[in-house]
Amino acid sequence: MAEVIITSDNFEEAVLNSDKPVVADFWATWCGPCNQQGPILESFAEEFDGKYVVAKIDVDENQELAGEYSIMSIPTIKIFKNGEAVKTAVGVQTREQLIDLIEG
């Protein structure tokens, strides 16, 4: 499965109600580091298809979600398990860092 584009309309179903861990990327199109993170997450989504969900949340289009989860800098990666945000990382994350974040 490719990355899932998240909006306020599908956040609950795709992220909070997911039966798999969710790697939620809070980002924006104008953000240089976010654009560096994009290909890493795209590859990660392909590699771990079926094991994890990779969700992309544009903070400009979803300001309510960014506020609700206290996103102050982007890119911010939040790991959701069983409907709860359990870990957070700010800045560009490598594949290995993503795995550590989810499994560590």
C-alpha positions in Angstrom: 0.0 0.0 0.0 1.3 3.4 -0.8 1.2 6.3 1.6 -2.3 7.4 2.8 -3.2 11.0 2.5 -4.9 12.1 5.7 -7.4 14.8 6.3 -9.6 15.7 9.2 -12.3 13.6 7.4 -10.4 10.3 7.4 -8.0 10.7 10.3 -10.1 8.8 12.8 -10.7 5.8 10.5 -7.2 5.7 8.9 -5.1 6.5 11.9 -6.9 6.1 15.2 -8.9 3.0 14.2 -6.0 1.3 12.3 -5.2 -2.3 13.3 -1.6 -1.6 12.4 1.0 0.8 13.8 0.7 4.2 11.9 3.7 6.3 11.0 2.1 9.8 10.7 4.1 12.4 8.8 3.1 16.0 9.6 4.6 18.0 6.8 4.1 20.9 4.3 4.8 21.3 0.6 7.1 24.4 1.2 9.2 22.6 3.8 12.7 21.6 2.5 13.4 18.9 5.2 9.8 17.6 4.6 10.7 17.1 1.0 13.8 15.2 2.0 11.7 13.0 4.3 9.1 12.2 1.5 11.2 9.7 -0.5 12.3 7.9 2.7 8.7 7.4 3.8 7.6 6.4 0.3 10.3 3.7 0.2 9.4 2.7 3.8 5.7 2.4 2.9 6.6 0.1 0.0 9.0 -2.0 2.1 6.7 -2.5 5.0 3.5 -2.7 3.1 0.9 -4.6 5.2 2.9 -4.2 8.4 2.7 -0.4 9.0 0.5 2.4 7.6 2.3 5.5 6.5 0.1 8.5 6.7 0.8 12.0 5.3 -0.8 14.9 7.0 -0.3 18.4 5.3 -0.3 20.8 8.3 -1.4 23.7 6.1 -4.5 21.9 5.0 -5.2 20.2 8.4 -4.4 22.9 10.9 -6.8 21.4 13.5 -4.9 18.1 13.5 -1.6 19.9 13.8 -2.9 21.9 16.7 -4.4 18.9 18.4 -1.1 17.0 18.3 1.0 20.0 19.2 3.0 20.1 16.0 5.4 23.0 16.4 8.1 22.0 13.8 8.0 20.0 10.7 8.6 17.4 9.6 7.3 15.7 12.7 6.7 11.9 12.8 4.2 10.5 15.3 3.8 6.8 15.8 0.2 5.8 16.6 -0.6 2.4 18.1 -4.1 1.4 19.2 -5.5 4.9 18.6 -2.9 6.7 20.6 0.2 8.8 19.7 3.0 6.9 21.5 6.2 8.4 20.1 7.3 11.5 18.4 10.4 12.5 16.4 11.1 15.9 14.9 13.3 16.4 11.8 14.2 14.1 9.0 14.3 10.4 10.0 16.2 7.7 8.3 14.8 4.2 7.6 16.6 2.8 10.6 15.4 5.6 12.8 11.8 5.0 11.7 12.2 1.3 12.6 13.7 2.1 16.0 10.8 4.6 16.6 8.1 2.0 15.9 9.7 -1.1 17.4 11.9 0.4 20.1 
